[in-house]
């Protein structure tokens, strides 16, 4: 094992048996439930050819997500370093939307 407390950059695939993002309550403050302003309506899922991998992929364009959720994106559009997107953060928005849909369906 290794304990690395720095950024790691990779230009290719990373394969792991498991991926765990730190989510302990002890690193969080000002915790609030997501309200209706957090929704999937502003997200634009796309399919594309990943030019670095030379294969099809599905996801989002970082700067487009950053227009609505800037804290999920690192870097600047057209900056020296390519932008990255915290896909894990999008899970909270998706979960909230599913919960709202389930409530509407249950009400009928």
N, C-alpha and C positions, 0 to 999 in steps of 0.2 A: 504494500500500500504506500501511498504518498499523501502528504499533507502539504498542499500548495495554497498559499494565501496571496495569490496574484491573478491577474487576468491570463487566460489561456486562449490563444488564437489557433485555429486549425483551418487549413485551406481545402480540406476534403471531408470525407465521411468520418464520423465518430460513432463507433458501435459500442454499446454497453448492455449488460444484462439488465440494469436498472438505472434510472435517473431520479435523483431526489433533490428537489429545490428546498432550501431552508425556508420553513414556514412557521417556526416556533413563535408563540405569543410573546416571548421575551424580547424579540427584536422589533415588535410592532407597537406603535402608539397612535392615539387618535383613531382607533378602529371604529368604522361606521358601516352600516349595511348599505349596499348599493341601492340607489333610488332609480326612478324611471329615466333619469338623464343618462344612465349607463345602459345603452342598448345596442343591438347589432345593426340597427338601421343605417348607421353611418359607416359600417365596415363594408369593404368591397372585396369579397373573396375573388381570386383570379387563378386561372391556370396559366402556366408559362413554361418555357424551356429554360432551365437553369444552364446558362452558358458555361459556367465553370465545371459543372458535372456532365454537361452534354446530355441531359435527360429531362423529361417532363416532370413538373412538380405542381403543387397547389399551395396557395398561401395568400399573403397580403403584401402590398407595397408599403414599406416602412414609413416613408414620408406621408403617405395618405392616412395611415393609422395615427401618426403623430399630429396631424391636424386636429384630431379629436381627443386623443389620449397621449399627449406628449411624453408622459412619464413611462410609457411602455416602449419608447424608442430611444436609442442611443445614437449620437452622431448627428451631423447636419446633412440635409439634402445637398448633393453634389460636393460634399466636403472631401477632404484628403483621404479620410478613412471611411469605408463603406458603413452605412447605417445598419444597426441590428435591431431586432424586434423581440420583445419579451412575449413569446407566444403563450407562456404559462399564465401571464396576466390576463389574457383574453378569456381564459377558462371561467373566471369569475363572472364576466359579462354574459357569457353563453349560459352559465348555470342560472343566473338571475332571470334571463329571458325564458328559459325552459320552465322555471317555477311559475312565472307569470302566465305562460300559455296553459300550463296544467290547471291553474286556478280558473282561467276563463273557460276551459273545457269542462271542468267540474260543475261550474255554475250553469253551463249549458246554453 
